[in-house]
């Protein structure tokens, strides 16, 4: 089965969902690059970045979408792709319905992390406005572009479901472990305002400025098994070739992007591979940041990372309570956490520290064990330190495919991802807060955030992101 009319124009969207940081929609940029290589004009509407720090109203995002849709002459030649994360499914459905009303004959597809675990997505009544869904872990951008260009059948897209008519859905679900990932160097010109994307962590002197920042993932998947995470469940381990990573970095340099956030789940996991990447970074003179397990770094490695331009590492501190550490399956001692934070700062790298609250079984004592750890980190650092750790508050959320979801299912609770759970303003203060399912109510979240602020008032060296 092939599309009836070749697609000549594509609109790729993120969902209008409140976030705390503005990161580039890398999957959509890669997809758009593949489309342009097949002469499909592509527009990216990044509604998520427009929602940073607040809740975008329906009227606001509808105006943004409408002005782009009005530039399209032939709706039958238009494809619309929407990236869905689990807390944003409800808004993604509203977005799809709105677009279908404006362009009844366009083709609408969804993909993203939520769809990996929801194979029956198109069978649900709420999704009537959506034509196609991609359920794999790696988006086959080149195949998808060929399909839209009318070169291959819909059935040739792996891990794909599509409507044959209003009531029938065809599935082409394969073992996603057999699917390799396309390597595509993104065309950043697809983003109309690339200067908008920054993490607030790169400095010019002592001032944080809005420098162009791109995410890069050199590896996908994770060997850890943290209870709250879906990366180890949904993604096999995949590594881009070092020579491909170098090509990507060279492209960033040419495009004037000065800063990089390596989005690998644990950038320091494979030290031999990391050393090769550090050699490239030394030559190209980027400022960069990454994520890492705090037990996967040591002083000599941090020294080399700093020499290669590393300015920030985001660590998952999670909790200071020993019982909750075991529950989360992230049993890293507080003493090692403190020592490695000190080593990170010694080499002029700023640590970001994620602290998770709202963990099942959490109580006042366990919360205050985390606050105690924060105070111990603060007191272990010299008072005149120019590099100060940043605390990033997060809330324990349940996502499809995670062990956290399986725990919840055992209690008889079934989540409805087509609704938003935590929509009170208090959740905007936390990562994984707004829209997700939590074990605690928003009043508890407000109390916790007040406690965090009180704790940090007593600190000399730590502050909140």
C-alpha positions as CSV (number, residue, x, y, z in Angstrom):
1,X,0.0,0.0,0.0
2,X,1.4,3.4,-1.1
3,X,0.3,6.9,-0.3
4,X,-2.1,8.2,-2.9
5,X,-0.3,11.4,-3.5
6,X,3.3,12.3,-3.1
7,X,4.0,14.5,-0.1
8,X,5.7,17.8,-0.9
9,X,5.4,19.6,2.4
10,X,5.8,18.5,6.0
11,X,5.1,20.1,9.4
12,X,6.8,18.5,12.4
13,X,5.6,19.5,15.8
14,X,6.4,19.0,19.5
15,X,3.5,19.2,21.9
16,X,2.8,22.4,23.8
17,X,3.8,21.1,27.2
18,X,5.4,23.1,30.1
19,X,9.1,22.3,30.6
20,X,11.9,23.9,32.6
21,X,14.5,23.9,29.8
22,X,14.6,24.5,26.1
23,X,16.3,21.7,24.3
24,X,16.5,21.3,20.5
25,X,13.9,18.7,19.1
26,X,16.7,16.6,17.7
27,X,14.5,13.8,16.4
28,X,12.4,16.2,14.4
29,X,15.5,18.0,13.0
30,X,16.9,14.6,11.8
31,X,13.6,13.7,10.3
32,X,13.3,17.0,8.6
33,X,16.8,16.7,7.2
34,X,15.8,13.3,5.7
35,X,12.7,14.9,4.2
36,X,14.6,17.7,2.6
37,X,16.9,15.2,1.0
38,X,13.8,13.9,-0.7
39,X,12.6,17.4,-1.8
40,X,9.9,17.6,0.9
41,X,9.8,21.1,2.2
42,X,9.7,20.9,6.0
43,X,8.6,23.3,8.8
44,X,9.4,22.6,12.5
45,X,7.0,24.1,15.0
46,X,8.6,23.6,18.4
47,X,5.7,24.2,20.7
48,X,7.5,22.7,23.7
49,X,10.2,25.3,23.6
50,X,7.6,28.0,23.4
51,X,6.1,26.5,26.7
52,X,9.3,26.8,28.8
53,X,8.6,28.1,32.2
54,X,4.8,28.2,31.9
55,X,1.6,26.7,30.4
56,X,0.9,27.6,26.8
57,X,-2.8,28.2,26.4
58,X,-4.8,26.5,23.7
59,X,-5.4,29.8,22.0
60,X,-1.6,30.6,22.0
61,X,-0.6,27.3,20.3
62,X,-3.5,27.3,17.9
63,X,-2.5,30.8,16.6
64,X,1.1,29.5,16.1
65,X,-0.1,26.4,14.2
66,X,-2.7,28.3,12.2
67,X,-0.3,30.8,10.7
68,X,1.9,27.9,9.3
69,X,-1.1,25.9,8.1
70,X,-2.4,28.8,6.1
71,X,0.8,28.8,3.9
72,X,-0.2,25.3,2.6
73,X,-2.1,25.1,-0.7
74,X,-2.7,21.4,-1.2
75,X,-3.6,19.6,2.0
76,X,-3.4,16.2,0.4
77,X,0.3,16.8,-0.3
78,X,0.9,17.7,3.4
79,X,2.2,15.4,6.1
80,X,2.1,16.3,9.8
81,X,4.3,14.6,12.4
82,X,3.8,15.0,16.1
83,X,6.3,13.9,18.8
84,X,4.6,12.4,21.8
85,X,6.0,12.0,25.3
86,X,3.7,10.3,27.9
87,X,2.8,13.4,30.0
88,X,1.9,15.2,26.8
89,X,-0.3,12.6,25.1
90,X,-3.5,14.5,26.1
91,X,-2.2,17.7,24.5
92,X,-0.9,15.8,21.5
93,X,-4.3,14.4,20.8
94,X,-5.8,17.9,21.0
95,X,-3.2,19.2,18.6
96,X,-3.9,16.4,16.1
97,X,-7.6,17.1,16.2
98,X,-7.1,20.8,15.7
99,X,-4.9,20.2,12.7
100,X,-7.3,17.7,11.2
101,X,-10.1,20.2,11.3
102,X,-7.9,22.7,9.5
103,X,-6.6,20.2,6.9
104,X,-9.0,17.3,6.7
105,X,-7.1,15.5,3.9
106,X,-3.6,15.8,5.3
107,X,-1.8,12.7,6.8
108,X,-1.0,12.9,10.5
109,X,1.5,10.6,12.2
110,X,2.7,10.3,15.8
111,X,5.9,8.9,17.2
112,X,8.1,9.3,20.3
113,X,8.8,7.7,23.6
114,X,5.1,7.0,24.5
115,X,4.4,5.0,21.4
116,X,7.1,2.4,22.1
117,X,5.0,0.9,24.8
118,X,1.6,1.6,23.4
119,X,1.2,-0.7,20.3
120,X,-2.6,-0.4,20.3
121,X,-2.5,3.4,20.2
122,X,-4.5,3.7,16.9
123,X,-7.2,1.3,18.2
124,X,-8.2,3.8,20.8
125,X,-11.2,6.0,20.3
126,X,-9.3,9.2,21.2
127,X,-6.9,8.8,18.3
128,X,-9.4,9.0,15.4
129,X,-7.8,12.0,13.9
130,X,-4.4,10.3,13.6
131,X,-3.5,8.2,10.5
132,X,-0.2,6.6,11.3
133,X,1.9,5.7,14.4
134,X,5.5,4.7,14.8
135,X,6.3,2.3,17.7
136,X,10.0,1.6,17.3
137,X,12.9,2.8,19.4
138,X,14.9,4.3,16.6
139,X,13.1,6.4,14.0
140,X,13.9,5.2,10.4
141,X,14.0,8.7,9.0
142,X,15.3,7.7,5.6
143,X,12.7,5.0,5.1
144,X,9.9,7.3,6.2
145,X,11.1,10.0,3.7
146,X,11.0,7.4,1.0
147,X,7.5,6.3,2.0
148,X,6.3,9.9,1.9
149,X,7.9,10.4,-1.5
150,X,5.9,7.4,-2.8
151,X,9.0,5.2,-3.3
152,X,8.1,2.4,-0.9
153,X,5.0,0.8,0.6
154,X,3.7,1.7,4.1
155,X,4.2,-2.0,5.0
156,X,8.0,-1.6,4.5
157,X,8.2,0.7,7.6
158,X,9.1,-1.4,10.6
159,X,7.2,-1.0,13.9
160,X,4.5,0.9,12.1
161,X,0.8,1.0,12.4
162,X,-1.6,2.7,10.0
163,X,-5.3,3.1,9.3
164,X,-6.7,1.2,6.3
165,X,-10.1,2.8,7.0
166,X,-11.9,4.3,10.1
167,X,-12.2,0.9,11.9
168,X,-9.3,-1.2,10.6
169,X,-5.7,-0.7,11.6
170,X,-2.8,-2.7,10.1
171,X,0.3,-3.4,12.2
172,X,3.9,-4.1,11.0
173,X,5.4,-4.7,14.4
174,X,8.9,-6.2,14.5
175,X,11.5,-6.8,17.1
176,X,12.9,-3.3,17.5
177,X,16.2,-4.8,18.6
178,X,16.7,-5.8,14.9
179,X,16.3,-2.2,13.7
180,X,19.5,-0.1,13.3
181,X,19.5,3.7,13.7
182,X,20.0,6.1,10.8
183,X,22.9,8.4,11.2
184,X,21.9,11.8,10.0
185,X,23.8,15.0,10.5
186,X,21.0,17.5,11.2
187,X,20.3,20.6,9.1
188,X,20.0,23.2,11.9
189,X,18.6,25.8,9.5
190,X,15.3,24.0,10.1
191,X,15.1,25.8,13.4
192,X,14.0,29.4,12.8
193,X,15.5,30.7,16.1
194,X,18.4,28.4,17.1
195,X,19.6,31.0,19.6
196,X,16.5,30.2,21.7
197,X,17.9,26.8,22.7
198,X,20.1,26.9,25.7
199,X,20.4,25.2,29.1
200,X,21.6,28.2,31.1
201,X,24.8,26.5,32.0
202,X,27.4,27.9,29.7
203,X,29.1,31.1,30.9
204,X,30.9,34.1,29.3
205,X,33.0,35.2,32.2
206,X,30.7,35.1,35.2
207,X,27.5,35.7,33.2
208,X,25.3,33.0,31.9
209,X,24.3,33.9,28.4
210,X,22.0,32.4,25.7
211,X,24.5,30.7,23.5
212,X,23.4,28.3,20.8
213,X,23.5,24.9,22.3
214,X,22.8,21.6,20.5
215,X,22.2,18.2,22.0
216,X,24.1,15.2,20.7
217,X,23.6,11.6,21.5
218,X,26.7,9.5,20.8
219,X,25.1,6.4,22.4
220,X,21.5,5.3,23.0
221,X,20.3,3.1,25.8
222,X,21.6,2.4,29.3
223,X,23.1,-0.5,31.2
224,X,21.7,0.7,34.5
225,X,18.3,-0.4,35.8
226,X,17.0,2.5,37.8
227,X,13.4,1.9,38.9
228,X,12.0,5.2,37.6
229,X,13.6,5.2,34.1
230,X,12.4,3.8,30.8
231,X,15.6,4.1,28.8
232,X,17.0,0.8,29.9
233,X,13.6,-0.8,29.2
234,X,12.8,0.6,25.7
235,X,16.1,1.1,24.1
236,X,18.9,-1.3,23.2
237,X,22.4,-0.1,23.5
238,X,23.5,1.6,20.3
239,X,26.6,3.6,19.6
240,X,27.4,6.0,16.8
241,X,30.7,5.4,15.1
242,X,33.4,7.7,16.4
243,X,34.1,9.0,12.8
244,X,30.3,9.9,12.6
245,X,30.5,11.7,15.9
246,X,33.4,13.7,14.5
247,X,31.5,14.6,11.3
248,X,28.6,15.8,13.4
249,X,30.9,17.9,15.6
250,X,32.5,19.5,12.5
251,X,29.1,20.3,11.2
252,X,28.2,22.1,14.4
253,X,31.3,24.1,14.2
254,X,30.6,25.2,10.6
255,X,27.0,26.1,11.6
256,X,28.3,28.4,14.4
257,X,27.0,26.3,17.3
258,X,29.4,26.9,20.1
259,X,28.1,24.6,22.9
260,X,27.0,21.0,23.1
261,X,25.0,19.0,25.6
262,X,25.8,15.3,25.2
263,X,22.5,13.7,25.9
264,X,23.8,10.1,26.4
265,X,22.3,8.6,29.5
266,X,25.8,8.0,30.9
267,X,28.4,9.8,28.8
268,X,31.3,8.5,31.0
269,X,30.3,4.8,31.0
270,X,32.7,3.7,28.3
271,X,36.0,5.4,29.1
272,X,37.9,4.1,26.1
273,X,35.3,5.5,23.8
274,X,35.1,8.7,25.8
275,X,38.9,9.2,25.4
276,X,38.5,9.2,21.6
277,X,35.7,11.7,21.8
278,X,37.8,13.9,24.1
279,X,40.6,14.0,21.6
280,X,38.2,15.3,19.0
281,X,36.8,17.9,21.4
282,X,40.2,19.1,22.3
283,X,40.9,19.9,18.6
284,X,37.6,21.7,18.0
285,X,37.4,23.8,21.1
286,X,33.7,23.5,22.1
287,X,32.2,24.2,25.5
288,X,30.1,21.2,26.5
289,X,28.1,19.5,29.1
290,X,26.9,15.9,29.7
291,X,25.0,13.5,31.9
292,X,26.8,10.9,33.9
293,X,26.4,8.5,36.8
294,X,28.3,10.0,39.7
295,X,29.9,6.7,40.4
296,X,31.3,6.5,36.9
297,X,33.8,9.4,37.2
298,X,37.1,9.7,38.9
299,X,39.6,12.6,39.3
300,X,41.9,11.9,36.4
301,X,39.0,11.5,34.0
302,X,37.4,14.7,35.2
303,X,40.7,16.5,34.6
304,X,40.8,15.4,31.0
305,X,37.2,16.2,30.5
306,X,37.8,19.7,31.8
307,X,40.8,20.2,29.5
308,X,38.6,19.2,26.6
309,X,36.0,21.9,27.4
310,X,33.6,20.3,29.8
311,X,31.9,22.9,31.9
312,X,28.9,21.0,33.4
313,X,27.9,17.5,34.4
314,X,24.4,16.5,35.3
315,X,24.5,13.8,38.0
316,X,21.5,11.8,39.4
317,X,22.0,12.3,43.1
318,X,18.4,11.2,43.6
319,X,18.2,10.8,47.4
320,X,20.3,10.8,50.5
321,X,18.2,8.1,52.2
322,X,19.7,4.6,52.1
323,X,16.4,2.8,52.1
324,X,15.1,4.8,49.1
325,X,18.5,4.3,47.3
326,X,17.9,0.6,47.3
327,X,14.3,1.0,46.2
328,X,15.4,3.1,43.2
329,X,18.2,0.6,42.4
330,X,20.7,3.4,42.6
331,X,22.6,2.5,45.7
332,X,25.5,5.0,45.6
333,X,27.0,6.0,49.0
334,X,26.7,9.5,50.2
335,X,30.5,9.6,50.8
336,X,31.2,8.8,47.2
337,X,28.7,11.4,46.0
338,X,30.4,14.1,48.1
339,X,33.9,13.1,47.0
340,X,33.1,13.1,43.3
341,X,31.3,16.4,43.5
342,X,34.4,17.9,45.1
343,X,36.5,16.4,42.4
344,X,34.2,17.8,39.7
345,X,34.4,21.3,41.1
346,X,38.2,21.0,41.6
347,X,38.5,20.8,37.8
348,X,36.2,23.8,37.3
349,X,33.2,21.7,36.1
350,X,29.8,22.7,37.5
351,X,27.8,19.7,38.9
352,X,24.0,19.6,38.4
353,X,22.4,17.4,41.0
354,X,19.0,15.8,40.4
355,X,17.1,15.1,43.6
356,X,14.0,13.0,43.4
357,X,11.1,13.4,45.8
358,X,7.7,11.7,46.1
359,X,9.3,8.2,46.0
360,X,6.9,5.5,47.3
361,X,7.6,5.0,51.0
362,X,9.0,8.5,51.4
363,X,8.4,10.2,54.7
364,X,9.7,13.2,56.6
365,X,12.8,11.4,57.8
366,X,13.8,10.2,54.3
367,X,13.3,13.7,52.9
368,X,15.4,15.2,55.5
369,X,18.2,12.7,54.8
370,X,18.3,14.2,51.4
371,X,18.4,17.7,52.8
372,X,21.2,16.6,55.2
373,X,23.2,15.3,52.2
374,X,22.7,18.7,50.5
375,X,24.0,20.4,53.6
376,X,27.0,18.0,53.8
377,X,27.9,18.7,50.1
378,X,27.7,22.4,50.8
379,X,29.9,22.3,53.9
380,X,32.5,20.1,52.1
381,X,33.2,22.9,49.6
382,X,35.4,25.9,50.1
383,X,33.2,29.0,50.8
384,X,34.9,31.0,48.1
385,X,34.4,28.4,45.4
386,X,33.7,30.0,42.0
387,X,31.9,26.9,40.8
388,X,28.7,26.1,42.7
389,X,26.6,23.0,42.3
390,X,23.0,23.4,41.0
391,X,20.1,21.4,42.6
392,X,17.5,20.2,40.2
393,X,14.3,19.1,42.0
394,X,12.5,16.2,40.4
395,X,9.4,14.2,41.3
396,X,9.0,10.4,41.1
397,X,6.7,9.9,38.0
398,X,5.3,6.8,36.5
399,X,5.9,6.3,32.7
400,X,4.9,3.4,30.4
401,X,7.4,0.6,30.2
402,X,9.2,1.5,33.4
403,X,9.5,-0.7,36.5
404,X,7.6,2.1,38.3
405,X,4.6,1.4,36.0
406,X,4.8,-2.4,36.7
407,X,4.8,-1.6,40.4
408,X,1.7,0.4,40.0
409,X,-0.1,-2.2,37.9
410,X,0.5,-4.7,40.7
411,X,-1.7,-2.5,42.9
412,X,-4.6,-2.7,40.4
413,X,-4.1,0.9,39.3
414,X,-4.3,1.4,35.5
415,X,-3.1,4.7,34.2
416,X,-5.0,6.7,31.5
417,X,-2.3,8.4,29.6
418,X,-4.9,10.2,27.5
419,X,-5.5,12.4,30.5
420,X,-3.2,14.7,32.5
421,X,-2.8,13.9,36.1
422,X,-0.8,16.6,37.9
423,X,-1.9,20.0,36.4
424,X,-1.6,22.2,39.5
425,X,0.9,25.1,39.3
426,X,3.0,23.4,42.1
427,X,4.2,20.8,39.6
428,X,5.9,23.3,37.4
429,X,8.7,23.6,40.0
430,X,9.8,20.0,39.4
431,X,11.3,17.9,36.6
432,X,8.8,15.1,35.8
433,X,6.2,17.1,37.6
434,X,3.4,18.6,35.4
435,X,1.1,16.1,33.7
436,X,2.6,12.9,35.1
437,X,1.2,10.4,37.6
438,X,2.6,10.7,41.1
439,X,2.0,8.9,44.4
440,X,1.5,12.3,46.2
441,X,-0.8,15.2,45.8
442,X,0.2,18.8,44.8
443,X,0.0,20.0,48.4
444,X,2.8,17.6,49.2
445,X,4.8,18.9,46.3
446,X,4.4,22.5,47.5
447,X,5.6,21.5,51.0
448,X,8.6,19.7,49.6
449,X,9.6,22.7,47.4
450,X,9.3,25.0,50.4
451,X,11.6,22.6,52.3
452,X,14.1,22.6,49.4
453,X,14.2,26.4,49.4
454,X,14.7,26.5,53.1
455,X,17.5,24.0,52.9
456,X,19.3,26.0,50.2
457,X,18.9,29.2,52.1
458,X,21.3,27.7,54.7
459,X,23.8,26.8,52.0
460,X,26.7,29.0,50.8
461,X,27.7,27.0,47.7
462,X,24.5,25.4,46.4
463,X,21.6,26.9,44.6
464,X,18.5,25.7,42.7
465,X,18.4,25.5,38.9
